[in-house]
Each structure stands twice: as structure tokens, then as C-alpha cells.
Amino acid sequence: MEDKNQDDAGQRAAPRKRADARRNEQALLDAAAAVFVRSGVQAPVRDIAAEAGVGMGTIYRHFPKRADLVIAVYRHQVEACAEAGPALLASASSPHAALRRWVQLFVDFLVTKHGLAGAMRYDDAGFADLHGYFLDRLLPVCAELLDAAVEAGEIEADLSALNLLHGIGNLCIGADKDPDYDAGRLVDLLVAGLRRPAGLAHSAP
């Protein structure tokens, strides 16, 4: 009987340990993303460890190579952006406000994305796979935000999600290399400029 009780306790403990490990890894990815946005993907591991409040050994245990960490952060940020779209539409004061806040998250993600090619310089196929994953996850979210803003009469209907993401991406090129270049400010001006004057009637389709 005692052995069975011990087995049951072990089975309950295992899922808890797995859940704790997932939470720890997510916290580590959040910390790494914040450091990458500030300092680029070549930031020292000790900075990431300090941000996460863990030892450097913990990071290397999860991610033995820097490329492993960068790719994990990339996927983590893509998922965060994808999940943020519907949440922002539900909570923001307007669809345009939701789009504007979502684009700010997207700009932070792009800083990491621009460093990804260097981190994966020996794995072109892997980089192409990740780019496809990025488009599959984020294009529909951007399109949903744009459609909601068009439906609300806040922006015109002649801008595609793909063109908007390309435009934002082009404005962000070089932001990870020049600390004086404020890509976020320029992108914010771009998105603000999409908004139609209040009270202006819908354009004819």
C-alpha cells in the first residue's frame, strides 16, 4: 500500500515539475528577448542570466548554443505577437489603437529577427523554415487588425497586411546597429498616418 501511495505522489509531482520547467523556460525567454531588444542577439549570456535572475549554467542547460537560444526567442516572440492581436482587439479603445500597440510589439520582435540570419549563418534551410513560420502566424493576425480598423472606418481599405509588414520591416533595417536610429518612432508615425480624419465618410468600395 505504501508503494502505491509513493507511486501516486510521484505521478502528481512529475506534471508539476514539467509545468515549473515550462514556466522557468518561458521566463528565461522573456528575459532573453528583453536583452536582445536592448543590446542585440550578441549580448553577453551573463546579461540574460542577470535579467532572468538565474545562473549562466541554467541558460546553457536549456540552450547549449547561442543559435538555440536565438531561435527559441524568435519563436517565443512570434507566438506572443500572434496571441496579442486578438487580445488587443478585445481590450483596446479602438481597432486602430489595437493595431498601433500590436505594431509596437512587432517592432521589438524585428530587432531579434534581424539578428537571426547571423546567428544561423550556417543553416539557410532552417532560416527559411522560420521565415515561413513567421508569415504563417503573423500575417493573419495583422490582416485581422487591419480588417477591424477598416470596418470601423478608421483606415482605408487599400493596404494589405503583407505590404504593411514589409514597410515596417524596411523601416526597422539597421535599428539593431545604430543606437541613434529610432525605428520605433518612425513606425509609430507610419501607423498613426494610416488613420482617417474623424468623421470622414467611408470611401466607396
VEXDREN-2710 file (C-alpha; in Angstrom, 1 decimal):
% VEXDREN-2710
k/r/px/py/pz
1/MET/0.0/0.0/0.0
2/GLU/2.9/2.3/0.9
3/ASP/4.5/1.7/-2.5
4/LYS/1.3/2.6/-4.3
5/ASN/0.9/5.9/-2.4
6/GLN/4.5/6.7/-3.3
7/ASP/3.8/6.0/-6.9
8/ASP/0.8/8.2/-6.9
9/ALA/2.8/11.0/-5.3
10/GLY/5.5/10.6/-7.9
11/GLN/3.0/10.8/-10.7
12/ARG/1.5/14.0/-9.3
13/ALA/4.9/15.5/-8.8
14/ALA/6.1/14.9/-12.3
15/PRO/3.5/17.1/-14.1
16/ARG/4.2/19.8/-11.5
17/LYS/7.9/19.6/-12.3
18/ARG/7.2/19.8/-16.0
19/ALA/4.9/22.8/-15.6
20/ASP/7.6/24.5/-13.4
21/ALA/10.2/23.8/-16.1
22/ARG/8.0/25.3/-18.8
23/ARG/7.4/28.4/-16.7
24/ASN/11.1/28.8/-16.0
25/GLU/11.9/28.4/-19.7
26/GLN/9.2/31.0/-20.6
27/ALA/10.6/33.4/-18.0
28/LEU/14.1/32.9/-19.4
29/LEU/12.9/33.5/-23.0
30/ASP/11.1/36.7/-21.8
31/ALA/14.4/37.9/-20.2
32/ALA/16.5/37.0/-23.3
33/ALA/14.0/38.8/-25.6
34/ALA/14.2/42.0/-23.5
35/VAL/18.0/41.9/-23.6
36/PHE/18.1/41.2/-27.3
37/VAL/15.8/44.1/-28.0
38/ARG/18.1/46.4/-25.9
39/SER/21.5/45.0/-26.9
40/GLY/21.1/42.7/-29.9
41/VAL/21.5/38.9/-30.2
42/GLN/25.2/39.1/-29.4
43/ALA/24.5/40.3/-25.9
44/PRO/26.6/38.5/-23.3
45/VAL/24.9/35.5/-21.7
46/ARG/25.6/37.0/-18.3
47/ASP/23.3/39.9/-19.1
48/ILE/20.5/37.5/-19.9
49/ALA/21.2/35.5/-16.7
50/ALA/21.0/38.7/-14.7
51/GLU/17.8/39.8/-16.4
52/ALA/16.3/36.4/-15.7
53/GLY/17.7/36.1/-12.2
54/VAL/19.3/32.7/-12.9
55/GLY/22.9/31.4/-13.1
56/MET/24.6/31.1/-16.5
57/GLY/24.6/27.4/-16.1
58/THR/20.8/27.4/-16.2
59/ILE/20.8/29.1/-19.6
60/TYR/23.4/26.7/-21.1
61/ARG/21.4/23.7/-19.7
62/HIS/18.4/24.9/-21.7
63/PHE/20.2/26.3/-24.7
64/PRO/23.7/24.9/-25.3
65/LYS/24.4/27.1/-28.3
66/ARG/23.6/30.8/-28.8
67/ALA/21.7/29.9/-32.0
68/ASP/19.4/27.6/-30.0
69/LEU/18.5/30.5/-27.7
70/VAL/18.0/33.0/-30.5
71/ILE/15.7/30.6/-32.4
72/ALA/13.8/29.9/-29.2
73/VAL/13.4/33.6/-28.5
74/TYR/12.3/34.1/-32.2
75/ARG/9.5/31.5/-31.9
76/HIS/8.6/32.8/-28.5
77/GLN/8.2/36.4/-29.8
78/VAL/6.2/35.2/-32.9
79/GLU/3.7/33.4/-30.6
80/ALA/3.5/36.4/-28.3
81/CYS/2.7/38.6/-31.2
82/ALA/0.2/36.2/-32.6
83/GLU/-1.6/35.8/-29.3
84/ALA/-1.5/39.6/-28.6
85/GLY/-3.6/40.5/-31.7
86/PRO/-7.0/39.2/-30.6
87/ALA/-6.3/40.2/-27.0
88/LEU/-5.6/43.8/-28.1
89/LEU/-8.7/43.9/-30.3
90/ALA/-10.8/42.9/-27.3
91/SER/-9.2/45.4/-24.8
92/ALA/-8.0/48.4/-26.8
93/SER/-10.2/51.6/-27.1
94/SER/-10.4/51.1/-30.9
95/PRO/-9.2/48.8/-33.7
96/HIS/-6.6/51.4/-34.7
97/ALA/-5.3/51.6/-31.2
98/ALA/-5.1/47.9/-31.1
99/LEU/-3.1/47.9/-34.4
100/ARG/-0.8/50.6/-33.1
101/ARG/0.0/48.7/-29.9
102/TRP/0.4/45.4/-31.8
103/VAL/2.9/47.0/-34.2
104/GLN/5.0/48.2/-31.2
105/LEU/5.3/44.5/-30.2
106/PHE/6.1/43.6/-33.8
107/VAL/8.9/46.2/-34.0
108/ASP/10.5/44.7/-30.8
109/PHE/10.3/41.3/-32.5
110/LEU/12.0/42.6/-35.6
111/VAL/15.1/43.6/-33.7
112/THR/15.6/40.0/-32.8
113/LYS/14.7/38.8/-36.3
114/HIS/17.3/40.9/-38.0
115/GLY/20.0/39.2/-35.9
116/LEU/18.7/35.8/-36.6
117/ALA/20.4/35.4/-40.0
118/GLY/23.8/36.0/-38.5
119/ALA/23.1/33.5/-35.7
120/MET/22.0/30.9/-38.3
121/ARG/24.6/31.7/-40.9
122/TYR/25.3/28.0/-41.5
123/ASP/21.7/26.9/-41.7
124/ASP/20.0/28.6/-44.6
125/ALA/17.2/26.0/-44.8
126/GLY/16.4/26.4/-41.1
127/PHE/16.2/30.2/-41.5
128/ALA/13.9/29.8/-44.5
129/ASP/11.6/27.5/-42.4
130/LEU/11.5/30.1/-39.6
131/HIS/10.6/32.8/-42.1
132/GLY/7.7/30.7/-43.4
133/TYR/6.6/30.1/-39.8
134/PHE/6.7/33.8/-39.1
135/LEU/4.5/34.6/-42.1
136/ASP/2.0/31.8/-41.4
137/ARG/1.5/33.0/-37.8
138/LEU/1.6/36.8/-38.1
139/LEU/0.1/37.7/-41.5
140/PRO/-3.4/36.5/-40.5
141/VAL/-3.2/38.5/-37.2
142/CYS/-2.1/41.7/-38.9
143/ALA/-4.9/41.2/-41.5
144/GLU/-7.4/40.7/-38.7
145/LEU/-6.3/44.0/-37.1
146/LEU/-6.4/45.9/-40.4
147/ASP/-9.8/44.5/-41.3
148/ALA/-11.2/45.6/-38.0
149/ALA/-9.8/49.1/-38.4
150/VAL/-11.3/49.3/-42.0
151/GLU/-14.7/48.0/-40.7
152/ALA/-14.6/50.7/-38.0
153/GLY/-13.9/53.4/-40.7
154/GLU/-10.6/54.2/-39.1
155/ILE/-8.3/53.4/-42.1
156/GLU/-8.7/53.0/-45.8
157/ALA/-9.2/49.5/-47.3
158/ASP/-6.3/49.6/-49.8
159/LEU/-3.5/48.4/-47.6
160/SER/-2.6/44.7/-47.4
161/ALA/-1.2/43.1/-44.3
162/LEU/1.8/41.9/-46.3
163/ASN/2.6/45.4/-47.5
164/LEU/2.3/46.8/-44.0
165/LEU/4.6/44.2/-42.5
166/HIS/7.1/44.8/-45.4
167/GLY/7.0/48.6/-44.8
168/ILE/7.6/48.2/-41.1
169/GLY/10.4/45.8/-41.7
170/ASN/12.1/48.2/-44.1
171/LEU/11.9/51.0/-41.6
172/CYS/13.5/48.7/-38.9
173/ILE/16.5/47.8/-41.0
174/GLY/19.7/49.0/-39.3
175/ALA/17.9/49.7/-36.0
176/ASP/20.0/47.0/-34.3
177/LYS/23.3/48.6/-35.4
178/ASP/22.7/52.3/-34.9
179/PRO/21.5/53.3/-31.4
180/ASP/20.7/56.8/-32.7
181/TYR/18.2/55.5/-35.3
182/ASP/14.7/55.4/-33.7
183/ALA/12.8/52.9/-35.9
184/GLY/10.0/52.6/-33.4
185/ARG/9.3/56.3/-33.6
186/LEU/9.2/56.2/-37.5
187/VAL/6.9/53.1/-37.5
188/ASP/4.6/54.8/-35.0
189/LEU/4.3/57.8/-37.3
190/LEU/3.6/55.4/-40.2
191/VAL/0.7/53.7/-38.3
192/ALA/-0.6/57.0/-37.0
193/GLY/-0.7/58.2/-40.6
194/LEU/-3.0/55.4/-41.6
195/ARG/-5.8/56.8/-39.6
196/ARG/-8.5/58.6/-41.5
197/PRO/-9.7/62.0/-40.1
198/ALA/-12.5/61.6/-37.6
199/GLY/-16.0/62.0/-39.1
200/LEU/-14.8/61.3/-42.7
201/ALA/-17.2/59.0/-44.5
202/HIS/-16.2/55.6/-45.8
203/SER/-14.7/55.6/-49.2
204/ALA/-16.7/53.9/-51.9
205/PRO/-15.5/50.3/-52.5
END
